[in-house]
């Protein structure tokens, strides 16, 4: 995998993050689009060009309740301290990925819908009209928020792909369910243009759905393969670069099925570590690409950026 990144671009993206910080809520309304700095990062995977797009970033307080509700305060404090992260707050990142296969431009997830993705696409030299296919890894609001604007599809030339089980679950929720209501507003109008896939289903040649159920009932990761190289888009399999890796069995508060989500984390992260396959994680620190290695009873996330600075 050839990754093009400069020290200047990495430092620029890091400097922009505090400017994008928002409140401690979890809904799209409490987040802000990323400041206009380094929002797009491209690299090659065989014949594919991958571009991670920073839709936004937000500071959240009280992360233990989200990432380790069943752990002791001391255990969470010790793990955080050992990994040089504060235990009382965390920075969230929201990072869709654009895959240009040379024949099609495929966007994975659409962000919060607050304008950040459009700015990141523009910085990468693209617009919403360029997108041929939108793949929705799962239907939480920070992934489908950018599908519609003023009742019209943002990606007017695109068709759509998502997990069959995912749509079936959320589309049957009662009125008043926050996610179900947004699915009805943003996904249901696109259903006739949507292709539903199961585990092992192909988006196009070289892009395959990978069961990562648990965070949501139909949550999918995607295996990308081109020119003898592989990379996995892990979506929300792991939501923090320390806690979710070091303690994959800790339930995350937004996992619909915490036991199944933990099993998926161990299985997919174990595969990535064993095969030395790189990953892009939706909530990893921008530019969101890295590797996984086994560490103690869990794993360690190794970001690509530090290797290429200097």
C-alpha positions in Angstrom: 0.0 0.0 0.0 1.4 3.4 -1.0 0.4 6.2 1.2 1.2 9.8 0.3 1.4 12.1 3.3 3.6 15.0 4.2 4.6 16.4 7.6 2.9 19.7 6.8 -0.4 18.1 5.9 -0.4 15.9 9.0 0.3 18.9 11.3 -2.3 21.0 9.5 -5.0 18.5 10.0 -4.1 18.0 13.7 -4.1 21.8 14.3 -7.6 22.1 12.8 -9.2 19.6 15.2 -9.7 21.8 18.2 -11.5 24.4 16.0 -14.1 21.7 15.2 -14.8 20.7 18.8 -18.4 20.8 19.9 -20.5 19.8 22.9 -20.9 16.5 24.7 -24.2 15.4 23.1 -24.4 12.4 20.7 -26.8 13.7 18.1 -25.9 15.3 14.8 -27.4 18.6 16.0 -24.6 18.9 18.6 -21.7 18.4 16.2 -20.1 20.9 13.8 -18.5 20.4 10.4 -14.7 20.3 10.4 -12.8 23.6 10.0 -11.5 24.3 6.5 -8.0 22.9 6.8 -6.7 19.5 5.7 -9.9 17.6 5.2 -9.0 15.1 2.5 -6.2 12.5 2.5 -5.6 10.3 -0.6 -3.5 7.2 -1.1 -3.3 4.2 -3.5 -4.4 0.7 -3.0 -3.3 -1.2 -6.1 -5.3 0.4 -8.9 -7.8 2.0 -6.4 -7.4 5.6 -5.1 -8.7 5.9 -1.6 -9.6 9.3 0.0 -10.5 9.7 3.6 -12.8 12.8 4.1 -13.0 14.5 7.5 -16.7 15.4 7.8 -16.3 16.8 11.4 -14.8 16.4 14.8 -16.1 16.9 18.3 -14.9 16.8 21.9 -17.0 14.6 24.2 -16.8 14.5 28.0 -17.4 11.4 30.2 -16.1 8.8 27.8 -16.1 6.0 30.4 -19.9 5.8 30.3 -19.7 5.2 26.5 -16.7 3.0 26.2 -16.4 1.1 29.5 -19.7 1.2 31.4 -19.0 -2.1 33.1 -15.3 -1.5 34.0 -14.1 0.0 37.2 -13.1 3.6 37.3 -9.6 2.6 38.3 -9.2 0.2 35.4 -10.4 2.8 32.9 -8.1 5.4 34.4 -5.1 3.1 34.4 -5.6 2.1 30.8 -6.1 5.7 29.7 -3.0 6.8 31.6 -0.9 4.0 30.2 -1.8 5.1 26.7 -1.4 8.8 27.2 -5.1 9.7 26.7 -7.3 11.6 29.2 -9.9 9.5 31.0 -12.4 12.4 31.3 -12.8 13.4 27.6 -12.2 12.2 24.1 -12.1 13.6 20.6 -14.5 12.0 18.1 -13.9 12.0 14.3 -16.3 11.3 11.5 -14.6 10.1 8.4 -16.4 8.8 5.2 -14.2 7.3 2.6 -14.2 7.7 -1.2 -13.0 4.8 -3.3 -12.1 5.6 -7.0 -11.8 2.2 -8.7 -10.9 3.9 -12.0 -14.4 3.1 -13.3 -16.6 4.2 -10.5 -16.4 6.6 -7.5 -17.9 4.9 -4.5 -18.6 6.8 -1.2 -18.8 4.9 2.0 -21.1 6.8 4.5 -22.3 10.4 4.3 -21.5 11.9 7.7 -23.6 14.2 9.9 -25.2 16.3 7.1 -23.8 19.6 8.5 -21.7 20.5 5.4 -18.3 19.1 6.3 -18.4 16.3 3.8 -19.1 18.7 0.9 -16.1 20.8 1.9 -13.9 17.7 2.2 -15.1 16.4 -1.2 -14.3 19.8 -2.8 -10.9 19.8 -1.3 -10.2 16.4 -2.9 -11.4 17.7 -6.3 -14.8 16.1 -6.3 -18.4 17.0 -5.7 -21.5 15.1 -4.7 -22.5 14.9 -8.4 -19.4 12.8 -9.1 -20.5 9.9 -6.8 -21.7 6.8 -8.7 -22.5 4.7 -5.6 -23.1 5.4 -1.9 -22.5 2.5 0.5 -24.0 2.8 3.9 -22.2 0.7 6.4 -25.0 1.1 9.0 -27.7 3.6 9.7 -26.7 5.5 12.7 -27.3 9.3 12.2 -23.6 10.2 11.8 -23.5 7.8 8.7 -26.8 8.7 7.0 -27.1 12.3 7.9 -25.7 13.5 4.7 -27.9 11.5 2.3 -30.7 14.1 1.9 -31.0 17.9 2.0 -34.3 19.8 1.9 -36.0 16.5 1.0 -33.8 15.9 -2.1 -30.9 13.4 -2.5 -27.5 15.0 -2.1 -25.9 12.5 -4.4 -28.3 12.9 -7.3 -26.4 10.6 -9.7 -25.8 7.8 -7.3 -27.3 4.4 -6.6 -27.0 3.0 -3.1 -25.9 -0.2 -1.3 -26.5 -1.3 2.3 -26.9 -4.4 4.4 -30.2 -6.1 4.0 -30.5 -6.9 7.7 -29.7 -3.3 8.6 -32.5 -1.7 6.6 -35.0 -4.4 7.7 -34.3 -3.6 11.3 -34.4 0.2 11.3 -37.2 0.6 8.8 -39.5 -1.4 11.1 -38.9 0.8 14.2 -41.9 2.6 15.7 -42.4 6.3 15.0 -40.5 8.3 17.6 -37.4 6.2 17.5 -34.6 8.7 16.6 -32.7 6.4 14.3 -35.8 4.8 12.8 -37.3 8.3 12.0 -34.1 9.4 10.3 -34.0 6.2 8.3 -37.6 6.9 7.2 -36.6 10.4 6.2 -33.2 9.7 4.6 -33.1 6.1 3.5 -36.7 5.0 2.7 -37.0 7.6 -0.2 -33.9 6.0 -1.7 -35.1 2.4 -1.3 -35.9 1.9 -5.0 -32.4 2.9 -5.9 -30.8 0.7 -3.2 -29.3 -2.7 -3.6 -29.3 -4.8 -0.4 -26.3 -7.1 0.3 -25.5 -9.8 2.8 -22.2 -11.0 4.2 -19.9 -11.8 1.2 -21.9 -9.7 -1.2 -20.1 -7.6 -3.8 -20.5 -3.9 -4.2 -18.3 -4.0 -7.4 -15.4 -6.2 -8.3 -12.8 -5.9 -5.5 -15.2 -4.6 -2.8 -16.9 -7.2 -0.6 -19.2 -6.9 2.4 -17.9 -8.4 5.6 -20.1 -9.3 8.5 -19.3 -7.1 11.5 -22.7 -7.3 13.2 -23.4 -6.2 16.7 -22.9 -2.4 16.7 -26.1 -2.5 14.7 -27.9 -5.7 13.5 -26.6 -5.3 9.9 -23.4 -3.4 10.5 -20.9 -4.2 7.7 -17.2 -3.8 7.2 -15.9 -3.9 3.6 -12.9 -5.6 2.2 -11.1 -3.7 -0.6 -8.8 -5.7 -2.9 -6.8 -4.3 -5.8 -3.5 -5.2 -7.4 -2.8 -7.9 -4.8 -3.3 -5.4 -1.9 -6.1 -5.4 0.7 -7.6 -2.9 3.1 -10.7 -3.2 5.3 -13.1 -0.3 5.9 -14.1 -1.2 9.5 -16.8 1.5 9.9 -17.8 1.4 13.6 -16.3 -1.9 14.5 -14.0 -0.1 17.0 -14.9 3.5 18.0 -11.8 4.6 19.9 -8.2 3.9 18.9 -7.2 2.9 22.5 -10.1 1.6 24.5 -11.9 -0.4 21.8 -8.6 -2.1 20.8 -7.0 -2.8 24.1 -10.3 -4.0 25.6 -12.4 -5.4 22.7 -14.8 -7.1 25.1 -15.8 -3.8 26.8 -19.3 -3.0 25.6 -19.8 0.3 23.8 -23.0 2.1 24.9 -24.3 2.5 21.3 -23.8 -1.1 20.4 -27.2 -2.7 19.8 -25.9 -6.1 20.8 -22.8 -5.7 23.0 -21.8 -9.4 23.1 -22.1 -9.8 19.3 -20.2 -6.5 18.7 -17.4 -7.7 21.0 -17.2 -11.0 19.1 -17.1 -9.1 15.8 -14.3 -6.9 17.1 -12.2 -9.8 18.2 -12.8 -11.7 14.9 -12.1 -8.8 12.5 -9.3 -7.2 14.5 -7.7 -10.6 14.9 -7.8 -11.1 11.1 -6.3 -7.7 10.5 -3.5 -8.3 12.9 -2.7 -11.8 11.6 -2.7 -10.8 8.0 -1.1 -7.4 8.6 -4.0 -5.9 6.6 -4.4 -2.1 6.9 -7.7 -0.6 8.0 -9.7 2.7 7.8 -11.9 3.3 10.8 -14.7 5.8 10.7 -13.9 7.2 14.1 -10.2 6.8 14.1 -8.0 10.0 14.4 -7.8 11.6 10.9 -6.6 10.5 8.4 -8.2 7.4 9.9 -5.9 4.8 8.4 -3.7 2.4 10.3 -2.7 -1.2 11.2 -3.6 -3.6 14.0 -1.3 -5.7 16.1 -2.0 -8.0 19.0 -1.1 -6.7 22.4 -1.6 -8.4 25.8 -5.2 -9.8 25.8 -6.3 -7.4 23.1 -5.0 -5.3 20.3 -3.1 -2.0 19.5 -4.0 0.4 16.8 -0.9 1.7 14.8 -1.7 4.9 12.8 0.0 5.2 9.5 0.7 8.9 9.8 3.6 8.8 12.3 5.6 6.4 10.2 5.9 8.9 7.4 6.7 12.1 9.3 10.2 13.4 9.3 
